[in-house]
């Protein structure tokens, strides 16, 4: 995966984001959604719930996915 480092992204972009909680920091790759004045990080897998992203730090936008043959 290639991520272009940038502090912001557009609605619908796939982003790398940093989340912090009481257990520390973790990174994730999700679809960015902005609606009703809030930011959400949406998984592509419907088995997982959206993550509230108002406190997330956008690290960059995913621009390429590389796969081995």
For each residue, the residues with C-beta under 8 A, 3 or more apart:
1: 29 62 64 65 66
2: 62 63 64 65 66
3: 16 59 60 61 62 63
4: 60 61 63
5: 59 60
6: 9 58 60 61
7: 58
8: 58
9: 6 13 15 32 58 60 61
10: 13 32
11: 32 33 34
12: 31 32 33
13: 9 10 31 32 61 62
14: 29 30 31 32 61 62
15: 9 29 30 31 32 41 58 59 60 61 62
16: 3 27 28 29 58 59 60 61 62
17: 27 28 29 30 32 41 53 56 57 58 59
18: 25 26 27 56 57 59
19: 25 26 27 28 41 51 53 55 56
20: 24 25 26 55
21: 24 26
22:
23: 26
24: 20 21
25: 18 19 20
26: 18 19 20 21 23
27: 16 17 18 19 59
28: 16 17 19 41 51
29: 1 14 15 16 17 62
30: 14 15 17 41 42 43 44 51 53
31: 12 13 14 15 41 42 43 44
32: 9 10 11 12 13 14 15 17 39 40 41 42 53 58
33: 11 12 39 40 41 42 50
34: 11 38 39 40
35: 38 40
36:
37:
38: 34 35 52 53 54
39: 32 33 34 52 53 54 56
40: 32 33 34 35 50 51 52 53
41: 15 17 19 28 30 31 32 33 50 51 52 53 56
42: 30 31 32 33 50 51
43: 30 31 46 48 49 50 51
44: 30 31
45: 48
46: 43
47:
48: 43 45
49: 43
50: 33 40 41 42 43
51: 19 28 30 40 41 42 43 56
52: 38 39 40 41 55
53: 17 19 30 32 38 39 40 41 56
54: 38 39
55: 19 20 52
56: 17 18 19 39 41 51 53
57: 17 18
58: 6 7 8 9 15 16 17 32
59: 3 5 15 16 17 18 27
60: 3 4 5 6 9 15 16
61: 3 4 6 9 13 14 15 16
62: 1 2 3 13 14 15 16 29 65
63: 2 3 4
64: 1 2
65: 1 2 62
66: 1 2
67:
68:
69:
